[in-house]
Amino acid sequence: MLRHILHAALFGALVLYPAAALESQEPSAPAPAAPESSSKPSSLPAKSSHADDLLLRGTIFTPEGLAMSGVELRIRRTTEKKFKWDAVSNSRGEFAVRVKMGSDYQVTINVKGFQPLTQTVDGKTGEHSKELVFHMQRQEGKKS
């Protein structure tokens, strides 16, 4: 019998306590307002702005018209002797390299067994992207 009374008291406490706790709580404080945004642009420079970049992208093909993967190409400004950028074509023969606008660039491909190819790109036109296509030609007397 004592056991039934303890169970009833415990059950009553479990049912009534959450209701009593809710009644005794004060309303929560309103969340702080989000700071208002200003219409003024930020004076901090953007972390990665590509506004003045030129994207050189293209595809390299075999003489048969198939994609040529794993081809290394080198890029330099036409006013400089050293190549500054390198890229390798992917499995679809595609590549992409981001350089700064405002200069002319030379894109060169040298692949063993093929004639070297070079294309000059005008990077002063204001365009943000240039599409290049290279059709490799085998060197005379060589088969790859």
Helices and strands as residue ranges (DSSP letters): H 2-24, E 53-61, E 72-77, E 85-88, E 94-100, E 104-109, E 117-122, E 129-135
